[in-house]
Amino acid sequence: MPVYRFYGCRVYTPRPLWHMAPAAVESEVESDITLSLVQAGEPLPAWTNAYWSVVREWHGREWTMAFSTPSAPSQAILQMKTRRESDEATIIYGQNAAQIVIAWRSSVQHTVEDIWMGLSSWVMGAVLGYAMCLRGRPTLHGSVVAVKGRAIGLLGVSGAGKSTLAAAFVAAGHTLVADDHLVIDQISSRWHVLPGPPRLRLWPASLPVFEAGQVSSAIWTDTEGKHHVEPSFAANEEPLPLAAIYVLAPRDPKRSAVTIEALDPAASLNALMNQRFCMTPLTPTHTVDSLAALSALIPEVPVRMLYRPNGLETLPEIIDAIHEDAMAHGC
């Protein structure tokens, strides 16, 4: 069974993740998270049995998603169900997300290899993101790059351009730490960022970011139409101290220059709480725990609002502004 190191955890998967090299970890070392795949007609493990209560639902034109938590004590603590066209998946998390089962069903005939190829992107994204939340690690919706050995977080709503800006940092010679999730941990009284899968997810319109920088290749396209890009600069593999967090304001075509504004503690906390990867209370103490952790982080890590003009051609200016701001404050 392949093992990977993501977000400081040893993650065992039933098959190799698509285009991901397993970590060099001794086989006798116990995993932190074990994933298993169950296909239609196969029984679920006994520990997944629970009476589920839906806590949140989303509905799109061709998809649905629902979160459920057990209505009575159980070894399982979260169920996530999703449907897209003819495909259905149910993900069940055990205590501390130490075990995760993915049950797959489709009206279209697929090979196991095709199923796992399609699920690989989801595993490295949402599945692991929720696992980090269940493990009690503050997880924000953002990308992370390394500049001079320290991590810089880039937060924003979907479509804000976090991954595109991270790609521009990589093209400029900096190192990728994580995309999609900014997972934080306190190590030796300092706040660190835990490295995620070494890939960027970019819309096709953002791929030209690499043309003037380091050579990279689009690996494959997921069901959302995003390209998975493996930077030629290897992703950082060790936790890095978190230097600063920049919250991306909406792009403004009327703006001609980059502006960075410091946020006071109250505004910083509000910004970070609004950028949590999971806003749904997954456990009875989920929201309170997130509030406590982020409140403790704010006095130690500057949080700033980034205002920028629109267009890929403005990315070098944005990188310079962030770098100058970070260096000016001792990052």
PyMOL commands that set and color helices and strands:
alter all, ss='L'
color gray80, all
select helices_A, chain A and resi 46-48+95-97+112-134+162-171+204-210+265-274+286-297+312-328
alter helices_A, ss='H'
color red, helices_A
select strands_A, chain A and resi 3-6+9-12+33-39+52-59+63-70+76-84+87-94+99-106+139-147+150-155+175-178+181-187+190-194+200-202+217-221+227-230+240-248+259-262+303-307
alter strands_A, ss='S'
color yellow, strands_A
deselect
rebuild
show_as cartoon
